Amino acid sequence: MKKIAILAFLGLSIFAFSQDIKNLPDKGKQKTALIVPTEQKELEAKKKAAEEKAKLPKPYNPKADAQADINKLVAQAQKEGKNIMIQAGGNWCIWCLRFNNFVQTTPELKEMVDKNYLYYHLNYSPDNKNEKVFAQYDNPGEKFGYPVFIVLDKNGKMIKVQQSDVFEDGKGYSKEKVKDFFNTWAPKG
């Protein structure tokens, strides 16, 4: 008799507990309502980013011999009295592509770069990680992410490594912050 009473009590408890949960206002629906729109928003954001990325110029060349290119730039920088601005990243990186496009399509910034720097896009991708080149500059992408900027003087000496997130403004970049950066690291003299 005790066993039947215990089983009946357990059965009623489980039934009552399940009824309490079912009776909570929209408990089951709330989870679904929150997850679905979030997933949809993420998918829409990824789709928009992919569309934006497809439209932007792809300045990184995974097949380039980066060390040979940089050596040529150093020789050219010595002749022209310019510094070298290395923008490290890849065509896979939306922020890298945005920065390149921002500089190329903002006349004031483009003029500053053309006047003071030889600009190079150092590729980092599964196709070519340029490990030896990055190692010379203490692997800044591993520390700061991409894009990351490496400024060399006209002799090829690294004078600054700069992470890019300090320039960000919403989904783009701050013209004033980028301008200050380019001015600060331009050749003196």
ChimeraX commands (.cxc) that place a marker at each C-alpha (Angstrom):
marker #1 position 0.00,0.00,0.00 radius 0.5
marker #1 position 2.85,2.35,0.84 radius 0.5
marker #1 position 4.42,1.65,-2.56 radius 0.5
marker #1 position 1.21,2.57,-4.37 radius 0.5
marker #1 position 0.87,5.75,-2.31 radius 0.5
marker #1 position 4.49,6.74,-3.07 radius 0.5
marker #1 position 4.08,6.00,-6.80 radius 0.5
marker #1 position 0.82,7.92,-6.87 radius 0.5
marker #1 position 2.47,10.87,-5.09 radius 0.5
marker #1 position 5.42,10.84,-7.51 radius 0.5
marker #1 position 3.14,10.57,-10.51 radius 0.5
marker #1 position 0.94,13.44,-9.33 radius 0.5
marker #1 position 4.01,15.54,-8.50 radius 0.5
marker #1 position 5.47,15.06,-11.98 radius 0.5
marker #1 position 2.10,15.80,-13.55 radius 0.5
marker #1 position 1.62,18.92,-11.39 radius 0.5
marker #1 position 5.15,20.12,-12.12 radius 0.5
marker #1 position 4.67,19.71,-15.86 radius 0.5
marker #1 position 1.38,21.61,-15.62 radius 0.5
marker #1 position 3.11,24.48,-13.80 radius 0.5
marker #1 position 5.70,24.78,-16.54 radius 0.5
marker #1 position 3.06,24.60,-19.27 radius 0.5
marker #1 position 1.07,27.29,-17.52 radius 0.5
marker #1 position 3.94,29.75,-17.34 radius 0.5
marker #1 position 3.19,32.55,-19.82 radius 0.5
marker #1 position 4.71,31.76,-23.25 radius 0.5
marker #1 position 7.69,29.99,-21.67 radius 0.5
marker #1 position 8.31,27.68,-24.62 radius 0.5
marker #1 position 7.53,30.30,-27.27 radius 0.5
marker #1 position 9.82,32.93,-25.76 radius 0.5
marker #1 position 12.96,30.93,-26.41 radius 0.5
marker #1 position 12.03,30.36,-30.02 radius 0.5
marker #1 position 10.99,33.98,-30.47 radius 0.5
marker #1 position 14.40,35.18,-29.25 radius 0.5
marker #1 position 16.55,32.65,-31.11 radius 0.5
marker #1 position 14.95,32.88,-34.55 radius 0.5
marker #1 position 15.20,36.67,-35.00 radius 0.5
marker #1 position 18.77,36.67,-33.67 radius 0.5
marker #1 position 19.76,33.93,-36.11 radius 0.5
marker #1 position 17.97,35.75,-38.92 radius 0.5
marker #1 position 19.72,39.03,-38.05 radius 0.5
marker #1 position 23.09,37.27,-38.02 radius 0.5
marker #1 position 22.38,35.66,-41.39 radius 0.5
marker #1 position 21.27,38.99,-42.85 radius 0.5
marker #1 position 24.38,40.72,-41.48 radius 0.5
marker #1 position 26.63,38.01,-42.96 radius 0.5
marker #1 position 24.85,38.31,-46.29 radius 0.5
marker #1 position 25.27,42.10,-46.34 radius 0.5
marker #1 position 28.95,41.78,-45.41 radius 0.5
marker #1 position 29.48,39.23,-48.20 radius 0.5
marker #1 position 27.77,41.54,-50.71 radius 0.5
marker #1 position 29.90,44.48,-49.52 radius 0.5
marker #1 position 33.07,42.38,-49.65 radius 0.5
marker #1 position 32.29,41.26,-53.21 radius 0.5
marker #1 position 32.07,44.89,-54.38 radius 0.5
marker #1 position 35.29,46.13,-52.75 radius 0.5
marker #1 position 38.69,46.05,-54.53 radius 0.5
marker #1 position 40.95,43.14,-53.54 radius 0.5
marker #1 position 44.44,44.64,-53.03 radius 0.5
marker #1 position 46.15,41.62,-51.47 radius 0.5
marker #1 position 48.11,39.24,-53.69 radius 0.5
marker #1 position 48.73,35.85,-52.07 radius 0.5
marker #1 position 51.12,34.91,-54.90 radius 0.5
marker #1 position 53.37,37.94,-54.38 radius 0.5
marker #1 position 56.91,37.55,-53.09 radius 0.5
marker #1 position 56.37,39.94,-50.19 radius 0.5
marker #1 position 60.01,40.07,-49.10 radius 0.5
marker #1 position 61.21,40.93,-52.62 radius 0.5
marker #1 position 58.45,43.54,-52.94 radius 0.5
marker #1 position 59.37,45.17,-49.63 radius 0.5
marker #1 position 63.06,45.18,-50.58 radius 0.5
marker #1 position 62.18,47.05,-53.79 radius 0.5
marker #1 position 60.06,49.50,-51.82 radius 0.5
marker #1 position 62.95,50.22,-49.44 radius 0.5
marker #1 position 65.21,51.04,-52.40 radius 0.5
marker #1 position 62.49,53.27,-53.86 radius 0.5
marker #1 position 61.78,54.91,-50.46 radius 0.5
marker #1 position 65.45,55.85,-50.11 radius 0.5
marker #1 position 65.36,57.59,-53.49 radius 0.5
marker #1 position 62.06,59.35,-52.84 radius 0.5
marker #1 position 62.49,60.14,-49.13 radius 0.5
marker #1 position 59.24,58.40,-48.20 radius 0.5
marker #1 position 58.27,55.96,-45.47 radius 0.5
marker #1 position 56.66,52.60,-46.21 radius 0.5
marker #1 position 53.15,51.86,-44.98 radius 0.5
marker #1 position 52.44,48.14,-44.84 radius 0.5
marker #1 position 48.79,47.25,-44.41 radius 0.5
marker #1 position 48.79,43.60,-43.36 radius 0.5
marker #1 position 45.66,41.54,-43.88 radius 0.5
marker #1 position 43.90,39.72,-46.66 radius 0.5
marker #1 position 41.10,39.79,-49.18 radius 0.5
marker #1 position 39.10,37.62,-46.75 radius 0.5
marker #1 position 39.06,40.46,-44.19 radius 0.5
marker #1 position 36.15,42.92,-44.58 radius 0.5
marker #1 position 37.85,45.52,-42.36 radius 0.5
marker #1 position 41.04,45.30,-44.45 radius 0.5
marker #1 position 39.05,45.89,-47.63 radius 0.5
marker #1 position 37.06,48.70,-46.03 radius 0.5
marker #1 position 40.22,50.48,-44.92 radius 0.5
marker #1 position 41.82,50.21,-48.35 radius 0.5
marker #1 position 38.68,51.51,-50.02 radius 0.5
marker #1 position 38.33,54.30,-47.45 radius 0.5
marker #1 position 41.86,55.58,-48.11 radius 0.5
marker #1 position 41.57,55.20,-51.89 radius 0.5
marker #1 position 38.22,57.00,-52.11 radius 0.5
marker #1 position 38.92,59.81,-49.61 radius 0.5
marker #1 position 40.91,62.39,-51.63 radius 0.5
marker #1 position 42.55,64.02,-48.61 radius 0.5
marker #1 position 43.81,60.67,-47.27 radius 0.5
marker #1 position 44.89,59.40,-50.68 radius 0.5
marker #1 position 46.89,62.59,-51.24 radius 0.5
marker #1 position 48.60,62.22,-47.83 radius 0.5
marker #1 position 49.52,58.61,-48.55 radius 0.5
marker #1 position 50.78,59.32,-52.07 radius 0.5
marker #1 position 52.90,62.23,-50.83 radius 0.5
marker #1 position 54.48,60.52,-47.80 radius 0.5
marker #1 position 54.38,56.75,-48.22 radius 0.5
marker #1 position 54.95,53.82,-50.46 radius 0.5
marker #1 position 51.93,51.68,-49.62 radius 0.5
marker #1 position 52.02,47.88,-49.58 radius 0.5
marker #1 position 49.36,45.29,-48.84 radius 0.5
marker #1 position 51.07,42.39,-47.08 radius 0.5
marker #1 position 48.98,39.27,-47.57 radius 0.5
marker #1 position 48.05,36.95,-44.74 radius 0.5
marker #1 position 45.81,34.09,-45.83 radius 0.5
marker #1 position 45.72,30.29,-45.91 radius 0.5
marker #1 position 47.26,30.52,-49.40 radius 0.5
marker #1 position 50.24,32.49,-48.14 radius 0.5
marker #1 position 50.81,33.41,-44.52 radius 0.5
marker #1 position 54.12,35.18,-45.24 radius 0.5
marker #1 position 55.42,33.81,-41.94 radius 0.5
marker #1 position 59.05,34.87,-42.46 radius 0.5
marker #1 position 58.05,38.42,-43.35 radius 0.5
marker #1 position 55.65,38.73,-40.42 radius 0.5
marker #1 position 58.26,37.27,-38.05 radius 0.5
marker #1 position 60.59,40.20,-38.88 radius 0.5
marker #1 position 57.95,42.54,-37.46 radius 0.5
marker #1 position 57.17,40.40,-34.38 radius 0.5
marker #1 position 53.96,38.91,-35.85 radius 0.5
marker #1 position 51.66,41.89,-35.18 radius 0.5
marker #1 position 48.59,40.21,-36.72 radius 0.5
marker #1 position 48.68,37.53,-34.03 radius 0.5
marker #1 position 48.64,40.24,-31.38 radius 0.5
marker #1 position 46.25,42.77,-32.86 radius 0.5
marker #1 position 44.24,41.06,-35.59 radius 0.5
marker #1 position 43.79,42.46,-39.10 radius 0.5
marker #1 position 44.27,44.86,-40.60 radius 0.5
marker #1 position 47.40,45.88,-38.77 radius 0.5
marker #1 position 49.79,48.58,-39.96 radius 0.5
marker #1 position 53.57,48.37,-39.99 radius 0.5
marker #1 position 55.37,51.62,-40.71 radius 0.5
marker #1 position 58.94,51.44,-41.98 radius 0.5
marker #1 position 61.30,54.35,-42.42 radius 0.5
marker #1 position 63.02,54.86,-45.77 radius 0.5
marker #1 position 65.76,52.42,-44.72 radius 0.5
marker #1 position 63.30,49.65,-43.96 radius 0.5
marker #1 position 63.52,50.00,-40.18 radius 0.5
marker #1 position 60.23,49.38,-38.38 radius 0.5
marker #1 position 59.19,52.56,-36.57 radius 0.5
marker #1 position 55.58,51.79,-35.66 radius 0.5
marker #1 position 53.07,48.95,-35.48 radius 0.5
marker #1 position 49.47,50.10,-35.19 radius 0.5
marker #1 position 46.32,48.08,-34.66 radius 0.5
marker #1 position 43.37,49.30,-36.68 radius 0.5
marker #1 position 40.49,49.16,-34.22 radius 0.5
marker #1 position 41.44,52.57,-32.82 radius 0.5
marker #1 position 40.50,54.06,-36.22 radius 0.5
marker #1 position 37.09,52.40,-36.42 radius 0.5
marker #1 position 33.90,54.43,-36.43 radius 0.5
marker #1 position 30.73,52.36,-36.74 radius 0.5
marker #1 position 31.08,50.14,-39.82 radius 0.5
marker #1 position 33.88,52.30,-41.18 radius 0.5
marker #1 position 36.80,54.46,-40.14 radius 0.5
marker #1 position 37.26,57.92,-38.67 radius 0.5
marker #1 position 38.82,60.26,-41.22 radius 0.5
marker #1 position 40.37,62.42,-38.49 radius 0.5
marker #1 position 41.96,59.49,-36.64 radius 0.5
marker #1 position 43.40,58.02,-39.84 radius 0.5
marker #1 position 44.63,61.46,-40.91 radius 0.5
marker #1 position 46.38,61.93,-37.55 radius 0.5
marker #1 position 48.04,58.52,-37.91 radius 0.5
marker #1 position 49.30,59.27,-41.42 radius 0.5
marker #1 position 50.57,62.70,-40.30 radius 0.5
marker #1 position 52.30,61.33,-37.21 radius 0.5
marker #1 position 54.30,58.69,-39.09 radius 0.5
marker #1 position 55.06,60.64,-42.25 radius 0.5
marker #1 position 58.78,61.22,-42.90 radius 0.5
marker #1 position 60.19,64.19,-41.00 radius 0.5
marker #1 position 62.26,66.76,-42.83 radius 0.5
marker link #1:1,2 radius 0.2
marker link #1:2,3 radius 0.2
marker link #1:3,4 radius 0.2
marker link #1:4,5 radius 0.2
marker link #1:5,6 radius 0.2
marker link #1:6,7 radius 0.2
marker link #1:7,8 radius 0.2
marker link #1:8,9 radius 0.2
marker link #1:9,10 radius 0.2
marker link #1:10,11 radius 0.2
marker link #1:11,12 radius 0.2
marker link #1:12,13 radius 0.2
marker link #1:13,14 radius 0.2
marker link #1:14,15 radius 0.2
marker link #1:15,16 radius 0.2
marker link #1:16,17 radius 0.2
marker link #1:17,18 radius 0.2
marker link #1:18,19 radius 0.2
marker link #1:19,20 radius 0.2
marker link #1:20,21 radius 0.2
marker link #1:21,22 radius 0.2
marker link #1:22,23 radius 0.2
marker link #1:23,24 radius 0.2
marker link #1:24,25 radius 0.2
marker link #1:25,26 radius 0.2
marker link #1:26,27 radius 0.2
marker link #1:27,28 radius 0.2
marker link #1:28,29 radius 0.2
marker link #1:29,30 radius 0.2
marker link #1:30,31 radius 0.2
marker link #1:31,32 radius 0.2
marker link #1:32,33 radius 0.2
marker link #1:33,34 radius 0.2
marker link #1:34,35 radius 0.2
marker link #1:35,36 radius 0.2
marker link #1:36,37 radius 0.2
marker link #1:37,38 radius 0.2
marker link #1:38,39 radius 0.2
marker link #1:39,40 radius 0.2
marker link #1:40,41 radius 0.2
marker link #1:41,42 radius 0.2
marker link #1:42,43 radius 0.2
marker link #1:43,44 radius 0.2
marker link #1:44,45 radius 0.2
marker link #1:45,46 radius 0.2
marker link #1:46,47 radius 0.2
marker link #1:47,48 radius 0.2
marker link #1:48,49 radius 0.2
marker link #1:49,50 radius 0.2
marker link #1:50,51 radius 0.2
marker link #1:51,52 radius 0.2
marker link #1:52,53 radius 0.2
marker link #1:53,54 radius 0.2
marker link #1:54,55 radius 0.2
marker link #1:55,56 radius 0.2
marker link #1:56,57 radius 0.2
marker link #1:57,58 radius 0.2
marker link #1:58,59 radius 0.2
marker link #1:59,60 radius 0.2
marker link #1:60,61 radius 0.2
marker link #1:61,62 radius 0.2
marker link #1:62,63 radius 0.2
marker link #1:63,64 radius 0.2
marker link #1:64,65 radius 0.2
marker link #1:65,66 radius 0.2
marker link #1:66,67 radius 0.2
marker link #1:67,68 radius 0.2
marker link #1:68,69 radius 0.2
marker link #1:69,70 radius 0.2
marker link #1:70,71 radius 0.2
marker link #1:71,72 radius 0.2
marker link #1:72,73 radius 0.2
marker link #1:73,74 radius 0.2
marker link #1:74,75 radius 0.2
marker link #1:75,76 radius 0.2
marker link #1:76,77 radius 0.2
marker link #1:77,78 radius 0.2
marker link #1:78,79 radius 0.2
marker link #1:79,80 radius 0.2
marker link #1:80,81 radius 0.2
marker link #1:81,82 radius 0.2
marker link #1:82,83 radius 0.2
marker link #1:83,84 radius 0.2
marker link #1:84,85 radius 0.2
marker link #1:85,86 radius 0.2
marker link #1:86,87 radius 0.2
marker link #1:87,88 radius 0.2
marker link #1:88,89 radius 0.2
marker link #1:89,90 radius 0.2
marker link #1:90,91 radius 0.2
marker link #1:91,92 radius 0.2
marker link #1:92,93 radius 0.2
marker link #1:93,94 radius 0.2
marker link #1:94,95 radius 0.2
marker link #1:95,96 radius 0.2
marker link #1:96,97 radius 0.2
marker link #1:97,98 radius 0.2
marker link #1:98,99 radius 0.2
marker link #1:99,100 radius 0.2
marker link #1:100,101 radius 0.2
marker link #1:101,102 radius 0.2
marker link #1:102,103 radius 0.2
marker link #1:103,104 radius 0.2
marker link #1:104,105 radius 0.2
marker link #1:105,106 radius 0.2
marker link #1:106,107 radius 0.2
marker link #1:107,108 radius 0.2
marker link #1:108,109 radius 0.2
marker link #1:109,110 radius 0.2
marker link #1:110,111 radius 0.2
marker link #1:111,112 radius 0.2
marker link #1:112,113 radius 0.2
marker link #1:113,114 radius 0.2
marker link #1:114,115 radius 0.2
marker link #1:115,116 radius 0.2
marker link #1:116,117 radius 0.2
marker link #1:117,118 radius 0.2
marker link #1:118,119 radius 0.2
marker link #1:119,120 radius 0.2
marker link #1:120,121 radius 0.2
marker link #1:121,122 radius 0.2
marker link #1:122,123 radius 0.2
marker link #1:123,124 radius 0.2
marker link #1:124,125 radius 0.2
marker link #1:125,126 radius 0.2
marker link #1:126,127 radius 0.2
marker link #1:127,128 radius 0.2
marker link #1:128,129 radius 0.2
marker link #1:129,130 radius 0.2
marker link #1:130,131 radius 0.2
marker link #1:131,132 radius 0.2
marker link #1:132,133 radius 0.2
marker link #1:133,134 radius 0.2
marker link #1:134,135 radius 0.2
marker link #1:135,136 radius 0.2
marker link #1:136,137 radius 0.2
marker link #1:137,138 radius 0.2
marker link #1:138,139 radius 0.2
marker link #1:139,140 radius 0.2
marker link #1:140,141 radius 0.2
marker link #1:141,142 radius 0.2
marker link #1:142,143 radius 0.2
marker link #1:143,144 radius 0.2
marker link #1:144,145 radius 0.2
marker link #1:145,146 radius 0.2
marker link #1:146,147 radius 0.2
marker link #1:147,148 radius 0.2
marker link #1:148,149 radius 0.2
marker link #1:149,150 radius 0.2
marker link #1:150,151 radius 0.2
marker link #1:151,152 radius 0.2
marker link #1:152,153 radius 0.2
marker link #1:153,154 radius 0.2
marker link #1:154,155 radius 0.2
marker link #1:155,156 radius 0.2
marker link #1:156,157 radius 0.2
marker link #1:157,158 radius 0.2
marker link #1:158,159 radius 0.2
marker link #1:159,160 radius 0.2
marker link #1:160,161 radius 0.2
marker link #1:161,162 radius 0.2
marker link #1:162,163 radius 0.2
marker link #1:163,164 radius 0.2
marker link #1:164,165 radius 0.2
marker link #1:165,166 radius 0.2
marker link #1:166,167 radius 0.2
marker link #1:167,168 radius 0.2
marker link #1:168,169 radius 0.2
marker link #1:169,170 radius 0.2
marker link #1:170,171 radius 0.2
marker link #1:171,172 radius 0.2
marker link #1:172,173 radius 0.2
marker link #1:173,174 radius 0.2
marker link #1:174,175 radius 0.2
marker link #1:175,176 radius 0.2
marker link #1:176,177 radius 0.2
marker link #1:177,178 radius 0.2
marker link #1:178,179 radius 0.2
marker link #1:179,180 radius 0.2
marker link #1:180,181 radius 0.2
marker link #1:181,182 radius 0.2
marker link #1:182,183 radius 0.2
marker link #1:183,184 radius 0.2
marker link #1:184,185 radius 0.2
marker link #1:185,186 radius 0.2
marker link #1:186,187 radius 0.2
marker link #1:187,188 radius 0.2
marker link #1:188,189 radius 0.2
view
